[in-house]
């Protein structure tokens, strides 16, 4: 039996992206909120705070828990399908989504109760020892713990592990370069395509999100997939969906994967009805009509909408049932019929992890589950 040892690393709390204002406050420059803090104050995210003449990340090295998930759950359908990913998050968020389905974590104000301590090198070592291909920063937005995510991503890359960001993309131009430069893949939420929706339901601005998505796609090597949670009565109208899909096709290209996922009543929107399956299917039809080639539905059972088709000839290349792969017809990453390469990153054979999600506990030299 392996003896349990708490993972710790002696270090001063890190902090980047800030500057001093003339009135004595210090402005956090990590995200577009530009929180301006006096001594002892915390930012909107509640995990970045002023300490002397610096902004520090109070949750560095602290996690709300670890789990091994299928890569498709992030969701990423074009990044080494069928492989497992070690997922974790911290606490807090720089958005205030009224529909947040992880609000127990994202709106947490008692981050000192986070369950596990884990230094970046120990996370990377654990991922290597349990033979996962990737580590995902998820559950809450990794933008707010950027220093921790960047340190962990670098440690993972040094061991051949792929860092993945699952994010709403609300980050400043000053910080996004360093953050995304160490991410091999990202799923970015495009929560709607209306400024009024964004501001009133998330507290963020659409223009910042669109600028960041386009910047990542065109200026980094990060593989990007997008997710839109469809909320009945808020972002499911044809005009908004059509505008979103046309923007994606025009600004990002027709082969970027787009995931439409079903809303379930949660947090401050318990009176809103779940998303009907037909609403999701209509959204997918709109996206396909706009020219998008890889459009998926999530949180519902629809094997056809889970399937990856060749953007050239339409052949079914990867068939899925929920998170389980049923067929894998790629040959050297290409369609066996017409030879067109499938956009993304693929092995000669798919992974065999399946649909399992396994909570894990980290130890000094391993992760057990």
C-alpha positions as CSV (number, residue, x, y, z in Angstrom):
1,X,0.0,0.0,0.0
2,X,1.3,3.4,-0.9
3,X,1.5,5.8,1.9
4,X,-0.5,9.0,1.4
5,X,1.6,12.2,1.3
6,X,0.1,15.7,0.8
7,X,1.6,17.4,-2.2
8,X,3.1,20.8,-1.5
9,X,5.7,23.1,-2.9
10,X,7.4,25.9,-1.1
11,X,7.0,29.0,-3.1
12,X,6.0,32.6,-2.9
13,X,2.5,33.2,-4.3
14,X,3.0,34.2,-8.0
15,X,1.3,37.1,-9.7
16,X,1.6,38.8,-13.1
17,X,-0.2,41.3,-15.3
18,X,-0.8,44.3,-13.1
19,X,0.3,48.0,-12.8
20,X,0.0,50.8,-10.2
21,X,-2.4,53.6,-10.8
22,X,-1.8,57.2,-9.8
23,X,-4.4,57.0,-7.0
24,X,-2.4,54.3,-5.3
25,X,-4.6,51.4,-6.4
26,X,-3.2,48.5,-8.4
27,X,-5.0,47.4,-11.5
28,X,-5.2,43.7,-12.4
29,X,-4.5,43.4,-16.2
30,X,-5.3,39.7,-16.5
31,X,-8.8,40.1,-17.9
32,X,-11.0,42.9,-19.4
33,X,-12.5,43.6,-15.9
34,X,-9.4,45.5,-15.0
35,X,-10.1,45.3,-11.2
36,X,-8.6,48.2,-9.3
37,X,-7.6,47.1,-5.8
38,X,-6.5,48.7,-2.6
39,X,-4.5,46.7,0.0
40,X,-6.2,43.5,1.0
41,X,-8.9,43.7,-1.6
42,X,-9.8,40.8,-3.9
43,X,-10.8,41.0,-7.6
44,X,-14.1,40.0,-9.1
45,X,-12.8,36.4,-9.4
46,X,-12.1,36.4,-5.7
47,X,-8.8,34.5,-6.1
48,X,-6.6,37.3,-7.3
49,X,-5.9,39.9,-4.5
50,X,-3.6,42.8,-3.7
51,X,-0.7,42.0,-1.4
52,X,1.5,45.0,-0.9
53,X,2.5,46.3,-4.3
54,X,1.5,43.2,-6.2
55,X,-1.4,41.2,-7.4
56,X,-1.1,37.5,-6.3
57,X,-2.9,34.4,-7.1
58,X,-4.1,33.0,-3.8
59,X,-5.1,29.6,-5.2
60,X,-1.8,28.6,-6.8
61,X,-1.1,24.9,-6.2
62,X,-4.7,24.3,-4.9
63,X,-7.3,22.2,-6.6
64,X,-11.0,21.4,-6.1
65,X,-10.3,17.8,-7.3
66,X,-9.0,15.6,-10.1
67,X,-10.8,13.2,-12.4
68,X,-9.8,11.2,-15.5
69,X,-12.3,11.9,-18.3
70,X,-12.7,11.0,-21.9
71,X,-11.3,13.8,-24.1
72,X,-14.7,14.1,-25.8
73,X,-16.1,15.3,-22.5
74,X,-14.2,18.6,-22.7
75,X,-15.6,18.6,-25.4
76,X,-12.8,18.0,-28.0
77,X,-13.7,15.6,-30.9
78,X,-10.7,16.4,-33.1
79,X,-7.9,16.0,-30.6
80,X,-6.7,12.4,-30.2
81,X,-10.2,10.8,-30.0
82,X,-10.8,8.1,-27.4
83,X,-7.9,9.1,-25.1
84,X,-8.1,9.9,-21.4
85,X,-7.4,13.3,-19.9
86,X,-6.6,14.3,-16.3
87,X,-9.0,17.1,-15.5
88,X,-8.9,19.6,-12.6
89,X,-9.9,23.1,-11.6
90,X,-9.6,25.5,-8.7
91,X,-12.2,27.9,-7.5
92,X,-13.7,31.2,-8.6
93,X,-14.4,32.7,-12.0
94,X,-14.2,36.1,-13.8
95,X,-17.6,35.7,-15.3
96,X,-20.9,35.7,-13.5
97,X,-23.0,33.3,-15.7
98,X,-26.5,33.0,-14.3
99,X,-26.8,29.5,-15.9
100,X,-23.4,28.2,-14.6
101,X,-23.6,24.4,-14.2
102,X,-20.4,24.4,-12.1
103,X,-21.4,27.2,-9.8
104,X,-20.4,25.4,-6.6
105,X,-16.9,25.7,-7.8
106,X,-16.9,28.8,-10.0
107,X,-18.7,31.0,-7.4
108,X,-16.8,29.6,-4.4
109,X,-15.6,32.2,-1.9
110,X,-13.9,29.8,0.5
111,X,-11.1,28.7,-1.7
112,X,-9.0,27.7,1.4
113,X,-11.2,24.6,1.6
114,X,-10.0,23.3,-1.7
115,X,-9.5,19.6,-1.4
116,X,-6.0,18.9,-2.7
117,X,-2.7,20.6,-2.9
118,X,-0.7,19.9,-6.1
119,X,2.4,21.5,-7.5
120,X,2.8,21.7,-11.3
121,X,5.6,19.1,-11.5
122,X,3.6,16.7,-9.4
123,X,0.5,17.0,-11.6
124,X,2.7,16.4,-14.7
125,X,4.4,13.4,-13.1
126,X,1.1,11.9,-12.0
127,X,-0.3,12.3,-15.5
128,X,2.8,10.6,-16.9
129,X,2.6,7.7,-14.5
130,X,-1.1,6.9,-15.1
131,X,-0.5,7.2,-18.9
132,X,-2.9,9.9,-19.8
133,X,-2.2,11.9,-23.0
134,X,-3.4,15.3,-21.7
135,X,-4.1,17.5,-18.7
136,X,-7.2,19.7,-18.9
137,X,-7.7,22.9,-16.9
138,X,-11.4,22.9,-16.5
139,X,-14.4,23.0,-14.1
140,X,-13.8,26.7,-13.5
141,X,-12.0,29.0,-15.9
142,X,-8.2,28.6,-16.0
143,X,-7.8,32.2,-17.1
144,X,-8.2,33.3,-13.4
145,X,-5.4,30.9,-12.3
146,X,-3.3,31.6,-15.4
147,X,0.1,31.5,-13.5
148,X,-0.8,28.0,-12.1
149,X,-2.1,26.8,-15.4
150,X,1.0,28.1,-17.3
151,X,3.4,26.5,-14.8
152,X,1.6,23.2,-15.0
153,X,1.3,23.3,-18.8
154,X,5.0,23.8,-19.1
155,X,5.7,20.9,-16.7
156,X,3.3,18.7,-18.7
157,X,4.9,19.6,-22.1
158,X,8.3,18.7,-20.7
159,X,6.9,15.1,-20.2
160,X,5.1,14.8,-23.4
161,X,1.6,15.6,-21.9
162,X,-0.7,17.9,-23.8
163,X,-2.1,20.9,-21.8
164,X,-5.7,21.7,-22.6
165,X,-7.7,24.9,-21.6
166,X,-11.5,24.8,-21.3
167,X,-12.3,28.4,-21.1
168,X,-14.8,31.2,-21.7
169,X,-11.9,33.2,-23.4
170,X,-12.3,36.3,-21.2
171,X,-8.7,37.3,-21.1
172,X,-6.8,40.5,-21.9
173,X,-4.5,41.0,-24.9
174,X,-1.7,41.5,-22.4
175,X,-2.0,38.0,-21.0
176,X,-3.4,35.8,-23.8
177,X,-0.1,35.4,-25.6
178,X,1.7,33.7,-22.7
179,X,-1.4,31.8,-21.7
180,X,-2.3,30.2,-25.0
181,X,1.3,29.7,-26.1
182,X,1.5,26.8,-23.7
183,X,-1.8,25.2,-24.5
184,X,-1.9,22.5,-27.2
185,X,-5.7,22.6,-27.4
186,X,-8.6,24.7,-26.1
187,X,-12.3,24.5,-26.1
188,X,-13.6,28.1,-25.9
189,X,-17.2,28.9,-25.0
190,X,-19.0,31.2,-27.4
191,X,-22.0,31.6,-25.2
192,X,-24.2,33.5,-27.6
193,X,-23.9,36.1,-30.3
194,X,-25.6,39.1,-28.8
195,X,-24.0,41.8,-26.6
196,X,-27.2,42.1,-24.5
197,X,-27.2,38.4,-23.8
198,X,-23.5,38.4,-22.8
199,X,-23.7,41.4,-20.5
200,X,-26.9,40.5,-18.7
201,X,-26.3,36.8,-18.3
202,X,-22.5,36.5,-18.0
203,X,-21.3,40.0,-17.0
204,X,-18.8,39.9,-19.9
205,X,-18.7,41.6,-23.4
206,X,-19.1,39.7,-26.6
207,X,-16.5,41.8,-28.5
208,X,-13.7,40.7,-26.1
209,X,-14.6,37.0,-26.7
210,X,-14.8,37.2,-30.5
211,X,-11.4,39.1,-30.6
212,X,-9.7,36.5,-28.4
213,X,-11.2,33.5,-30.3
214,X,-10.0,34.9,-33.7
215,X,-6.6,35.8,-32.2
216,X,-6.0,32.3,-30.9
217,X,-7.1,30.6,-34.1
218,X,-4.9,32.9,-36.3
219,X,-1.9,33.6,-34.1
220,X,-1.1,30.4,-32.2
221,X,-0.7,26.7,-32.9
222,X,-3.4,25.8,-30.3
223,X,-6.1,23.5,-31.6
224,X,-9.5,25.2,-31.0
225,X,-13.0,23.9,-30.8
226,X,-16.0,26.0,-29.8
227,X,-19.0,25.3,-27.6
228,X,-22.4,27.2,-27.4
229,X,-24.8,26.2,-24.7
230,X,-28.3,26.7,-26.1
231,X,-30.6,28.3,-23.6
232,X,-34.3,28.4,-24.6
233,X,-35.6,31.9,-25.0
234,X,-32.2,33.5,-24.7
235,X,-29.8,32.5,-27.5
236,X,-31.8,30.0,-29.5
237,X,-33.4,32.3,-32.1
238,X,-32.5,31.7,-35.7
239,X,-31.1,35.2,-36.3
240,X,-28.6,34.9,-33.5
241,X,-27.6,31.4,-34.4
242,X,-27.2,32.3,-38.1
243,X,-25.1,35.3,-37.3
244,X,-22.9,33.2,-35.0
245,X,-22.3,30.5,-37.6
246,X,-21.7,32.9,-40.4
247,X,-19.1,34.7,-38.3
248,X,-17.4,31.4,-37.5
249,X,-17.3,30.4,-41.2
250,X,-16.1,33.8,-42.3
251,X,-13.5,34.6,-39.6
252,X,-12.3,31.2,-38.5
253,X,-13.0,28.8,-41.4
254,X,-15.5,26.2,-42.1
255,X,-13.6,23.2,-40.5
256,X,-13.4,24.4,-36.9
257,X,-15.6,22.1,-34.8
258,X,-18.6,23.6,-33.1
259,X,-20.5,22.0,-30.3
260,X,-24.1,22.9,-29.5
261,X,-25.0,21.6,-26.0
262,X,-28.2,21.3,-24.1
263,X,-29.0,23.6,-21.1
264,X,-30.4,22.1,-17.9
265,X,-32.0,24.3,-15.2
266,X,-29.3,25.3,-12.7
267,X,-28.0,28.1,-10.5
268,X,-30.0,31.3,-11.0
269,X,-32.0,30.0,-14.0
270,X,-34.0,27.1,-12.4
271,X,-37.2,28.3,-14.0
272,X,-35.9,28.1,-17.5
273,X,-36.9,24.9,-19.4
274,X,-34.3,22.4,-20.6
275,X,-33.3,22.7,-24.3
276,X,-35.5,20.5,-26.5
277,X,-33.6,18.1,-28.8
278,X,-35.3,19.6,-31.9
279,X,-33.9,23.1,-30.9
280,X,-30.4,21.6,-31.0
281,X,-31.0,19.9,-34.3
282,X,-32.3,23.1,-35.8
283,X,-29.1,24.9,-34.6
284,X,-27.0,22.2,-36.2
285,X,-28.9,22.6,-39.5
286,X,-28.4,26.4,-39.4
287,X,-24.6,25.8,-38.9
288,X,-24.4,23.3,-41.7
289,X,-26.3,25.7,-44.0
290,X,-23.7,28.3,-43.1
291,X,-21.0,26.0,-44.4
292,X,-19.6,24.6,-41.2
293,X,-18.4,21.0,-41.7
294,X,-18.1,19.7,-38.1
295,X,-21.1,20.4,-35.9
296,X,-21.9,18.3,-32.9
297,X,-24.6,18.1,-30.3
298,X,-23.8,17.6,-26.6
299,X,-25.7,16.6,-23.4
300,X,-28.2,14.7,-25.6
301,X,-28.2,11.3,-27.3
302,X,-27.9,11.8,-31.0
303,X,-25.3,9.4,-32.6
304,X,-25.7,11.1,-36.0
305,X,-24.7,14.4,-34.6
306,X,-21.9,12.8,-32.7
307,X,-20.3,11.5,-35.9
308,X,-17.4,13.2,-37.7
309,X,-17.9,13.3,-41.4
310,X,-15.3,14.1,-44.1
311,X,-15.4,17.7,-45.1
312,X,-14.6,16.6,-48.7
313,X,-16.9,13.7,-49.6
314,X,-19.1,13.3,-46.5
315,X,-17.9,9.8,-45.5
316,X,-18.4,8.9,-41.8
317,X,-14.9,9.0,-40.4
318,X,-15.5,8.7,-36.6
319,X,-18.8,7.3,-35.2
320,X,-19.6,8.0,-31.6
321,X,-22.3,7.0,-29.2
322,X,-22.1,9.5,-26.3
323,X,-18.4,9.3,-25.4
324,X,-17.9,5.8,-26.8
325,X,-16.2,5.4,-30.2
326,X,-17.9,3.0,-32.5
327,X,-16.0,3.4,-35.8
328,X,-12.6,4.9,-36.7
329,X,-12.1,5.1,-40.4
330,X,-9.2,7.5,-40.6
331,X,-6.0,6.5,-42.5
332,X,-3.0,8.6,-41.5
333,X,-5.4,11.3,-40.5
334,X,-7.2,11.3,-43.8
335,X,-10.4,10.1,-45.4
336,X,-9.8,6.7,-46.9
337,X,-12.2,7.5,-49.8
338,X,-11.1,10.9,-51.1
339,X,-7.8,11.5,-49.2
340,X,-8.8,14.8,-47.6
341,X,-7.1,15.4,-44.3
342,X,-9.4,15.8,-41.3
343,X,-8.7,19.0,-39.4
344,X,-7.3,18.3,-35.9
345,X,-4.8,15.9,-34.3
346,X,-5.2,12.2,-34.7
347,X,-3.3,8.9,-34.0
348,X,-3.3,6.0,-36.5
349,X,-5.6,4.3,-34.0
350,X,-8.1,5.7,-31.6
351,X,-7.8,5.6,-27.9
352,X,-9.8,3.0,-26.0
353,X,-10.6,4.9,-22.8
354,X,-14.4,4.9,-23.5
355,X,-16.9,6.8,-21.5
356,X,-15.5,6.3,-18.0
357,X,-14.9,9.2,-15.6
358,X,-12.8,8.3,-12.6
359,X,-12.1,10.6,-9.6
360,X,-8.4,10.4,-8.5
361,X,-6.4,11.4,-5.5
362,X,-2.9,12.7,-6.1
363,X,0.1,11.4,-4.0
364,X,3.6,12.5,-4.0
365,X,4.7,10.1,-6.8
366,X,1.5,8.9,-8.3
367,X,-2.2,9.3,-8.8
368,X,-4.4,6.5,-7.7
369,X,-8.0,5.9,-8.8
